Amino acid sequence: MKKPALYIILFFVFLGPVLAYGQQPEVRKIWDKAPHNAFTDLIRYKSHFYCTFREGESHVPHDTTDK
């Protein structure tokens, strides 16, 4: 990807919400109860945001025994 195209993409990703809504979007933590959270996804459906993720005790499972 050429640099001018990258700059245009970054402009809309970071400054688009500010220009569209007149303010910066709110950022807040929604969950931190597990030792490790991963594989996040965020979607908007009918004016609501839904966030999904995986919780675990660590980055890799401890019960990886071969059978």
MOPAC internal coordinates of N, CA, C and O (Angstrom, degrees):
PM7 1SCF
backbone

  N    0.0000 0     0.00 0     0.00 0    0    0    0
  C    1.4573 1     0.00 0     0.00 0    1    0    0
  C    1.5289 1   108.06 1     0.00 0    2    1    0
  O    1.2310 1   120.65 1   -43.63 1    3    2    1
  N    1.2927 1   116.36 1   136.37 1    3    2    1
  C    1.4528 1   121.05 1   180.00 1    5    3    2
  C    1.5292 1   109.97 1   -76.96 1    6    5    3
  O    1.2310 1   120.53 1   -27.75 1    7    6    5
  N    1.3126 1   116.59 1   152.25 1    7    6    5
  C    1.4664 1   121.20 1  -175.98 1    9    7    6
  C    1.5189 1   114.18 1   -60.35 1   10    9    7
  O    1.2310 1   118.35 1   137.42 1   11   10    9
  N    1.3456 1   120.76 1   -42.58 1   11   10    9
  C    1.4738 1   118.48 1   178.79 1   13   11   10
  C    1.5264 1   112.61 1   -59.32 1   14   13   11
  O    1.2310 1   119.85 1   141.24 1   15   14   13
  N    1.3145 1   117.89 1   -38.76 1   15   14   13
  C    1.4659 1   120.30 1   178.64 1   17   15   14
  C    1.5216 1   110.28 1   -66.25 1   18   17   15
  O    1.2310 1   120.33 1   140.44 1   19   18   17
  N    1.3219 1   116.97 1   -39.56 1   19   18   17
  C    1.4640 1   120.91 1   178.41 1   21   19   18
  C    1.5218 1   110.75 1   -62.65 1   22   21   19
  O    1.2310 1   119.95 1   137.96 1   23   22   21
  N    1.3175 1   117.71 1   -42.04 1   23   22   21
  C    1.4631 1   121.19 1   179.42 1   25   23   22
  C    1.5219 1   111.27 1   -64.44 1   26   25   23
  O    1.2310 1   120.11 1   142.61 1   27   26   25
  N    1.3062 1   117.40 1   -37.39 1   27   26   25
  C    1.4686 1   120.23 1   178.27 1   29   27   26
  C    1.5212 1   110.42 1   -66.44 1   30   29   27
  O    1.2310 1   120.33 1   137.79 1   31   30   29
  N    1.3219 1   116.97 1   -42.21 1   31   30   29
  C    1.4676 1   120.79 1   178.34 1   33   31   30
  C    1.5202 1   110.40 1   -62.79 1   34   33   31
  O    1.2310 1   120.31 1   132.92 1   35   34   33
  N    1.3313 1   117.01 1   -47.08 1   35   34   33
  C    1.4648 1   120.50 1   179.55 1   37   35   34
  C    1.5220 1   111.75 1   -62.15 1   38   37   35
  O    1.2310 1   120.36 1   143.21 1   39   38   37
  N    1.3226 1   116.93 1   -36.79 1   39   38   37
  C    1.4594 1   120.91 1   177.78 1   41   39   38
  C    1.5235 1   110.78 1   -58.77 1   42   41   39
  O    1.2310 1   120.34 1   130.80 1   43   42   41
  N    1.3248 1   116.95 1   -49.20 1   43   42   41
  C    1.4532 1   119.86 1  -177.66 1   45   43   42
  C    1.5247 1   112.88 1   -71.53 1   46   45   43
  O    1.2310 1   119.96 1   147.57 1   47   46   45
  N    1.3171 1   117.69 1   -32.43 1   47   46   45
  C    1.4602 1   120.11 1   179.56 1   49   47   46
  C    1.5185 1   110.80 1   -68.57 1   50   49   47
  O    1.2310 1   120.38 1   135.08 1   51   50   49
  N    1.3330 1   116.87 1   -44.92 1   51   50   49
  C    1.4579 1   119.80 1  -174.21 1   53   51   50
  C    1.5235 1   114.25 1   -93.47 1   54   53   51
  O    1.2310 1   119.76 1   146.68 1   55   54   53
  N    1.3156 1   118.06 1   -33.32 1   55   54   53
  C    1.4537 1   120.02 1  -178.16 1   57   55   54
  C    1.5172 1   113.32 1  -103.32 1   58   57   55
  O    1.2310 1   120.00 1   166.68 1   59   58   57
  N    1.3155 1   117.60 1   -13.32 1   59   58   57
  C    1.4599 1   120.57 1   178.52 1   61   59   58
  C    1.5201 1   113.68 1   -56.19 1   62   61   59
  O    1.2310 1   119.49 1   130.34 1   63   62   61
  N    1.3484 1   118.57 1   -49.66 1   63   62   61
  C    1.4722 1   118.86 1   178.74 1   65   63   62
  C    1.5238 1   113.19 1   -61.65 1   66   65   63
  O    1.2310 1   120.27 1   144.26 1   67   66   65
  N    1.3114 1   117.10 1   -35.74 1   67   66   65
  C    1.4662 1   120.19 1   179.21 1   69   67   66
  C    1.5276 1   109.83 1   -64.88 1   70   69   67
  O    1.2310 1   120.29 1   135.44 1   71   70   69
  N    1.3306 1   117.04 1   -44.56 1   71   70   69
  C    1.4585 1   120.41 1  -179.83 1   73   71   70
  C    1.5260 1   111.58 1   -70.16 1   74   73   71
  O    1.2310 1   120.10 1   143.32 1   75   74   73
  N    1.3175 1   117.41 1   -36.68 1   75   74   73
  C    1.4619 1   120.84 1  -176.58 1   77   75   74
  C    1.5247 1   112.08 1   -73.59 1   78   77   75
  O    1.2310 1   119.92 1   141.36 1   79   78   77
  N    1.3295 1   117.77 1   -38.64 1   79   78   77
  C    1.4583 1   121.10 1  -174.10 1   81   79   78
  C    1.5254 1   113.40 1  -110.16 1   82   81   79
  O    1.2310 1   120.02 1   173.16 1   83   82   81
  N    1.3246 1   117.56 1    -6.84 1   83   82   81
  C    1.4435 1   120.23 1   177.72 1   85   83   82
  C    1.5181 1   114.07 1    79.55 1   86   85   83
  O    1.2310 1   119.98 1  -176.45 1   87   86   85
  N    1.3139 1   117.64 1     3.55 1   87   86   85
  C    1.4679 1   121.15 1   178.78 1   89   87   86
  C    1.5191 1   108.97 1  -154.77 1   90   89   87
  O    1.2310 1   121.16 1   -14.13 1   91   90   89
  N    1.3193 1   115.39 1   165.87 1   91   90   89
  C    1.4499 1   118.68 1   177.53 1   93   91   90
  C    1.5252 1   109.70 1   -74.90 1   94   93   91
  O    1.2310 1   120.08 1   -33.83 1   95   94   93
  N    1.3382 1   117.45 1   146.17 1   95   94   93
  C    1.4670 1   119.35 1   177.69 1   97   95   94
  C    1.5218 1   110.38 1   -67.24 1   98   97   95
  O    1.2310 1   121.00 1   -28.40 1   99   98   97
  N    1.3118 1   115.69 1   151.60 1   99   98   97
  C    1.4644 1   121.37 1   179.15 1  101   99   98
  C    1.5224 1   109.61 1   -75.54 1  102  101   99
  O    1.2310 1   120.67 1   -43.15 1  103  102  101
  N    1.3087 1   116.32 1   136.85 1  103  102  101
  C    1.4580 1   122.13 1   176.79 1  105  103  102
  C    1.5152 1   107.92 1  -121.81 1  106  105  103
  O    1.2310 1   120.60 1   -55.55 1  107  106  105
  N    1.3344 1   116.45 1   124.45 1  107  106  105
  C    1.4664 1   119.67 1   177.70 1  109  107  106
  C    1.5122 1   110.07 1  -150.16 1  110  109  107
  O    1.2310 1   121.29 1   -28.55 1  111  110  109
  N    1.3164 1   115.13 1   151.45 1  111  110  109
  C    1.4517 1   121.29 1   179.12 1  113  111  110
  C    1.5197 1   108.55 1   -75.07 1  114  113  111
  O    1.2310 1   120.23 1   -46.89 1  115  114  113
  N    1.3309 1   117.17 1   133.11 1  115  114  113
  C    1.4567 1   119.83 1  -179.23 1  117  115  114
  C    1.5233 1   112.58 1  -107.88 1  118  117  115
  O    1.2310 1   119.92 1   164.38 1  119  118  117
  N    1.3428 1   117.76 1   -15.62 1  119  118  117
  C    1.4678 1   119.00 1  -178.36 1  121  119  118
  C    1.5207 1   109.90 1  -165.54 1  122  121  119
  O    1.2310 1   120.41 1   -41.75 1  123  122  121
  N    1.3269 1   116.82 1   138.25 1  123  122  121
  C    1.4641 1   120.96 1   174.32 1  125  123  122
  C    1.5282 1   111.02 1  -156.00 1  126  125  123
  O    1.2310 1   119.92 1  -147.58 1  127  126  125
  N    1.3139 1   117.75 1    32.42 1  127  126  125
  C    1.4630 1   121.89 1  -174.57 1  129  127  126
  C    1.5264 1   113.91 1   -82.45 1  130  129  127
  O    1.2310 1   119.19 1   158.81 1  131  130  129
  N    1.3224 1   119.15 1   -21.19 1  131  130  129
  C    1.4651 1   121.61 1  -179.46 1  133  131  130
  C    1.5299 1   109.74 1   -97.76 1  134  133  131
  O    1.2310 1   120.52 1   -25.98 1  135  134  133
  N    1.3493 1   116.62 1   154.02 1  135  134  133
  C    1.4621 1   119.03 1   176.79 1  137  135  134
  C    1.5232 1   113.13 1   -62.74 1  138  137  135
  O    1.2310 1   119.93 1   150.62 1  139  138  137
  N    1.3353 1   117.73 1   -29.38 1  139  138  137
  C    1.4634 1   120.40 1  -178.99 1  141  139  138
  C    1.5275 1   109.14 1  -144.12 1  142  141  139
  O    1.2310 1   120.61 1   -52.97 1  143  142  141
  N    1.3247 1   116.44 1   127.03 1  143  142  141
  C    1.4628 1   122.82 1   175.20 1  145  143  142
  C    1.5254 1   107.98 1  -121.34 1  146  145  143
  O    1.2310 1   120.23 1   -41.42 1  147  146  145
  N    1.3334 1   117.17 1   138.58 1  147  146  145
  C    1.4584 1   119.77 1  -176.41 1  149  147  146
  C    1.5227 1   110.45 1  -152.87 1  150  149  147
  O    1.2310 1   121.07 1    -5.27 1  151  150  149
  N    1.3212 1   115.56 1   174.73 1  151  150  149
  C    1.4677 1   124.52 1   176.09 1  153  151  150
  C    1.5259 1   111.55 1    55.87 1  154  153  151
  O    1.2310 1   121.31 1  -124.81 1  155  154  153
  N    1.3241 1   115.10 1    55.19 1  155  154  153
  C    1.4540 1   120.68 1  -177.45 1  157  155  154
  C    1.5237 1   111.49 1   -79.16 1  158  157  155
  O    1.2310 1   121.59 1   -26.35 1  159  158  157
  N    1.3246 1   114.56 1   153.65 1  159  158  157
  C    1.4513 1   121.55 1   173.16 1  161  159  158
  C    1.5149 1   107.40 1  -149.79 1  162  161  159
  O    1.2310 1   120.40 1   -35.96 1  163  162  161
  N    1.3093 1   116.84 1   144.04 1  163  162  161
  C    1.4545 1   122.49 1  -179.83 1  165  163  162
  C    1.5155 1   108.34 1  -132.61 1  166  165  163
  O    1.2310 1   120.65 1   -54.44 1  167  166  165
  N    1.3305 1   116.36 1   125.56 1  167  166  165
  C    1.4635 1   120.67 1   177.94 1  169  167  166
  C    1.5206 1   109.24 1  -129.73 1  170  169  167
  O    1.2310 1   121.14 1   -21.31 1  171  170  169
  N    1.3150 1   115.43 1   158.69 1  171  170  169
  C    1.4596 1   121.21 1   174.27 1  173  171  170
  C    1.5157 1   107.51 1  -116.98 1  174  173  171
  O    1.2310 1   120.89 1   -52.39 1  175  174  173
  N    1.3311 1   115.90 1   127.61 1  175  174  173
  C    1.4605 1   121.85 1  -178.73 1  177  175  174
  C    1.5209 1   108.43 1  -138.63 1  178  177  175
  O    1.2310 1   120.78 1   -61.07 1  179  178  177
  N    1.3186 1   116.11 1   118.93 1  179  178  177
  C    1.4634 1   122.42 1   179.42 1  181  179  178
  C    1.5284 1   111.96 1    51.00 1  182  181  179
  O    1.2310 1   120.79 1  -126.08 1  183  182  181
  N    1.3124 1   116.09 1    53.92 1  183  182  181
  C    1.4684 1   124.10 1   176.04 1  185  183  182
  C    1.5277 1   114.41 1    67.39 1  186  185  183
  O    1.2310 1   119.55 1  -167.29 1  187  186  185
  N    1.3149 1   118.47 1    12.71 1  187  186  185
  C    1.4654 1   121.97 1   176.47 1  189  187  186
  C    1.5231 1   109.16 1  -122.48 1  190  189  187
  O    1.2310 1   120.65 1   -34.36 1  191  190  189
  N    1.3187 1   116.37 1   145.64 1  191  190  189
  C    1.4591 1   121.54 1   175.59 1  193  191  190
  C    1.5187 1   109.26 1   -98.53 1  194  193  191
  O    1.2310 1   120.65 1   -41.05 1  195  194  193
  N    1.3279 1   116.37 1   138.95 1  195  194  193
  C    1.4621 1   123.17 1   177.16 1  197  195  194
  C    1.5234 1   108.39 1  -124.94 1  198  197  195
  O    1.2310 1   120.98 1   -51.95 1  199  198  197
  N    1.3233 1   115.74 1   128.05 1  199  198  197
  C    1.4563 1   121.52 1   179.88 1  201  199  198
  C    1.5247 1   108.44 1  -115.64 1  202  201  199
  O    1.2310 1   120.28 1   -48.84 1  203  202  201
  N    1.3242 1   117.07 1   131.16 1  203  202  201
  C    1.4620 1   121.57 1   176.79 1  205  203  202
  C    1.5209 1   108.87 1  -123.06 1  206  205  203
  O    1.2310 1   121.12 1   -29.54 1  207  206  205
  N    1.3246 1   115.46 1   150.46 1  207  206  205
  C    1.4562 1   120.72 1   179.15 1  209  207  206
  C    1.5122 1   109.71 1  -165.06 1  210  209  207
  O    1.2310 1   120.62 1   -11.18 1  211  210  209
  N    1.3167 1   116.43 1   168.82 1  211  210  209
  C    1.4579 1   123.29 1   178.80 1  213  211  210
  C    1.5176 1   108.61 1  -106.60 1  214  213  211
  O    1.2310 1   120.53 1   -43.35 1  215  214  213
  N    1.3379 1   116.59 1   136.65 1  215  214  213
  C    1.4583 1   122.20 1   174.93 1  217  215  214
  C    1.5181 1   109.34 1  -105.08 1  218  217  215
  O    1.2310 1   120.64 1   -33.95 1  219  218  217
  N    1.3280 1   116.39 1   146.05 1  219  218  217
  C    1.4454 1   119.99 1   177.59 1  221  219  218
  C    1.5166 1   111.59 1  -155.75 1  222  221  219
  O    1.2310 1   121.25 1   -13.19 1  223  222  221
  N    1.3156 1   115.21 1   166.81 1  223  222  221
  C    1.4598 1   120.74 1   177.79 1  225  223  222
  C    1.5271 1   110.99 1   -74.87 1  226  225  223
  O    1.2310 1   120.64 1   150.89 1  227  226  225
  N    1.3328 1   116.37 1   -29.11 1  227  226  225
  C    1.4607 1   121.02 1   178.88 1  229  227  226
  C    1.5263 1   108.62 1  -154.89 1  230  229  227
  O    1.2310 1   121.13 1     5.24 1  231  230  229
  N    1.3179 1   115.45 1  -174.76 1  231  230  229
  C    1.4745 1   119.97 1  -178.13 1  233  231  230
  C    1.5269 1   112.03 1   -67.01 1  234  233  231
  O    1.2310 1   120.12 1   144.90 1  235  234  233
  N    1.3267 1   117.38 1   -35.10 1  235  234  233
  C    1.4656 1   121.97 1   178.46 1  237  235  234
  C    1.5277 1   108.57 1  -123.38 1  238  237  235
  O    1.2310 1   119.60 1   -29.84 1  239  238  237
  N    1.3374 1   118.36 1   150.16 1  239  238  237
  C    1.4584 1   120.48 1   178.79 1  241  239  238
  C    1.5349 1   111.58 1   -68.19 1  242  241  239
  O    1.2310 1   120.99 1   -30.45 1  243  242  241
  N    1.3292 1   115.72 1   149.55 1  243  242  241
  C    1.4668 1   121.15 1  -179.82 1  245  243  242
  C    1.5164 1   112.21 1   -88.18 1  246  245  243
  O    1.2310 1   119.94 1   161.32 1  247  246  245
  N    1.3128 1   117.71 1   -18.68 1  247  246  245
  C    1.4780 1   120.93 1  -175.52 1  249  247  246
  C    1.5213 1   111.69 1   -98.19 1  250  249  247
  O    1.2310 1   119.80 1  -127.73 1  251  250  249
  N    1.3099 1   117.98 1    52.27 1  251  250  249
  C    1.4680 1   122.30 1  -178.18 1  253  251  250
  C    1.5263 1   110.32 1   -96.67 1  254  253  251
  O    1.2310 1   120.66 1  -122.55 1  255  254  253
  N    1.3038 1   116.34 1    57.45 1  255  254  253
  C    1.4687 1   120.67 1   178.93 1  257  255  254
  C    1.5180 1   108.98 1   -88.31 1  258  257  255
  O    1.2310 1   120.59 1   -40.25 1  259  258  257
  N    1.3061 1   116.47 1   139.75 1  259  258  257
  C    1.4758 1   121.75 1   177.37 1  261  259  258
  C    1.5180 1   109.59 1   -80.47 1  262  261  259
  O    1.2310 1   120.27 1   -42.22 1  263  262  261
  N    1.3001 1   117.09 1   137.78 1  263  262  261
  C    1.4702 1   121.00 1   179.28 1  265  263  262
  C    1.5102 1   109.77 1  -113.14 1  266  265  263
  O    1.2310 1   120.10 1   180.00 1  267  266  265

